[in-house]
Amino acid sequence: MELSQNIKDKIDNYIQNHSEVEIKEAFEKIGLDFNDIEKKSDYDDLSNADALRKLHKEMTDYAKYLEECTYHPYAKIEHFANILNELIERI
């Protein structure tokens, strides 16, 4: 999705004039969870096969979310999830 310069300026202005907490709250309202970024290490505690299964589930769940709740194309992520599942099965 390409943002217009006007929207980019509004976002930049909002970021410049609000606290980190306010910015996080605003982004969380639109579905961005900053805690997900910090949880990358969750994969480190899993075996390779379990980590791949977890990634596959996250991908399929996200594709379902895209399909049901947004106008964003979800077919590409479903394609990646299918390939990942085939690789998991191969292991």
N, C-alpha and C positions, 0 to 999 in steps of 0.2 A: 504494500500500500504506500503510495507516494503522498506525503503531506505537503500541503501548500506552504508557502513561506509565511503566510499570516498565522497559520496554526503553529508552525515551528517557533515563530516569535512569541506567541502566547505561552507555549510550553517553557521556553527559555525564561521569559518574564516570571512565570510562576515559580520556577526553580530558584531564580535569583532572589525572590521576595518571600520565600517561605522556608520554614525550618525543615530539617531532615525528617523529623517525625511527621510533619504535615505532608511532605512529599510522599513518604512511604504510605501514609493513609490514603492519599489520593490514588496512587497506583494500585494499592490493594483493592480499592473499590472497583477497579476495572479488571481485576483478576490476576494481577502480578503479585506473587508471594515472594518476598525477599528471603524468607526462611528457606525456600526450596533451593536457592543458590548456595546457602551455607550447608546444606545436607548432602553435598556431593560425596562426602566421606562415608555415607551410609553404604555405598558400594564396596568400600574397602573391607568391611567386616563380613562380606558374603563370599561364597565360593564363586568361581567364574561362571558356572552354570546358573546359580541362583541370581547373580548380578545381571546376567543376560535376561533371565526370566523377568526380573524386576523392571529392567529397562523396557522390555517388550510390553509389559502391562502398562507402564507409564505412557508409552507411545500409543497403544490402542485406546487407553482412556482419554488421551488428549485428542486423538482423531475423532472419537465419539463426541467429545465436547465441541470441537470445531464444527462437526456436522450438525449437532442439535442446537447450538447456542450462538453461532456466529455465521457470517457469510464467507468466511475464509475457506479456501479449498482444503479439503482434508484428505483427498485421494493420495497425495504424495506421501503423507505420513503413514497412511494405511499401507502403502507399498513398502515403505521402509520397515514397518512392523512385520509384514509378511516375510520379507527377506530375513529379518532377524529371527523370526520363529523357525524358519527352515534351517538356519545355522544352529540354533539351539537344539533342534531335533537331530541334526547331524552329529552333535557332540554326544 
